[in-house]
Amino acid sequence: MSWTGKILRINLTAGTVKTEPLNMEWADKYLGQRGLASKYLIEEMDPKTDPLGPDNKLIFATGPLTGTCASTGGRYSVITKGPLTGAIACSNSGGYIGAEMKFAGWDMVIIEGASPKPVYLTIFDDDVQLRDASEIWGTSVWATDKWIKARHQDEMIHVSAIGVAGEKQVLYSCIVNDLHRAAGRSGVGAVMGSKNLKAMAIRGTGGVKVKDFKAFMAATAAGKKVLKDNAVTGAGLPTYGTQVLMNVINEAGAMPTRNSRDVQFESASEISAEAMAEPRKSDGQPNLLTNQACFGCTIACGRISKIDENHYTVINKPEYWHASGGLEYEAAWALGSATGIKDLEALTYANFICNEQGIDPISFGATLGAAMELYETGVINSEITGGLELKFGSAEALTKAVELTGKAEGFGKELGLGSARLTAKYGKPELSMTVKGQEFPAYDPRGIQGMGLTYATSNRGACHLRSYTVSSEILGIPEKTDPLATDGKAGLVKAFQDATAAVDSSGLCVFTTFAWTLEDIAPQVDAAIPGNWTPEKMMEVGERIWNMERIFNNRAGFTAADDRLPERLMKDAAKTGPAAGLVSGVDKMLPEYYELRGWTPEGVPTNETMERLAV
């Protein structure tokens, strides 16, 4: 079977490394990765634990298909209690390190306690050691990756690391692996920094076995054909990446702009996928050089870009002249539309800094947009910002702010708090576009009503990847629904949430679901591991995971009052586009959602639901 059956447990306080067997009973109930690691977290840790205290745990987890030849089978997740939200956090990443963990012989790594000094963890098959990180503490993700490979004289080592932002506990700092793939949301990097853990370096020389090789090869081959023949996964994402959505969402009137004061960005076309592919006037080269795939992926949606060497951001900085991870849709929106900035090179530079220092571009850009509104309305001034003129549309403000935030210096320390804490500090909490303290991404709930309910009920704070109803409401996948209607959206959101929880736990990328249903995924899982893995069982597992996460949050102190959107989206109607005159109808959808979930009107899973799902 594709499980290694082994877990590493690292106690940083004691400096110990222990091995234990994977709980196979839990694996059958929660599948893997997001679900299984969350089960470990909720069983082993008090949900009221301080996220940045030593009692919080940090779990790196793979799924049963991680490291296999299933398309996109390179995913891993980081599970912890998030410091940005105080809720359960599960941050998913691609690249290669998830597969490398399996090749080294481990399904999961559980990090406990806090080291008295900076350390990094090496996992070279069965050789697992904590090593002194004093030489790389205070350096970037990129420098750390380079240093570790040179120190161990092995370019094939894969590294997950934090930058200075994680060390200084910027509340939305990331854990970046393979230079520009990231476990990006909810502040998992800050948790890693609080534990004085700089990096995890892995080199595996083994392989991954499956339960039924012949059935597995047939199932994965069939799945790859479906992906290839699909217009989104076979053409759109490989060609344009997620940035293909920039003009689509803008035209739909669902592009949160200038801290959600508007729903359309007049300069969206200038920062779109099409713009990235156009030759520059200065040097004739495009911003986008090529696409890139994560381990085992046949979609290859990743972007590799290069900044114009004549652009003000890098003209005297040759260290940024190389190609690196380019703009995805969410980053382009947050750094561009949310701040009103149309300078594509400045956005790319800011994205490079987010990769280099390990900060979430969604939360950073949205927080900067809130700060710009504070500045333009006179709530804060240049004396408070240290001379930064935080005006909407200012590329210079963006690039300076991201540098400061990446190192938690000057006003960057305040930006590093996230928009909820920043706006509350200055007496304007209503200017924070967040749910449960986490900034919502690139879809305005007035123009895509299902996303409003998605944000409000997401267990990790506002998130699009927990229930991507954009597939149905905008793209018509698996069937077209009206983005401006609220009827039927409660059921749609629940179905997306449950299915996504299962996919996130399998080791596969959620982007496969533009083409695949659980009918395509279940046969791959069933051929890889023991158990009768039908689409129905996977859906039930997804529902079980969703309820378990909700229980964690309830025990942490969250209530139905936290399932709400910012006041602006509930009271200020969209001014332009198809949604003109509309506000979010989340209040209409939420009671039906609770009922469909089998929860009380207060948002608590009933005893009957708990018993049915055996949570």
Disulfide bonds with the S-S distance in Angstrom:
none
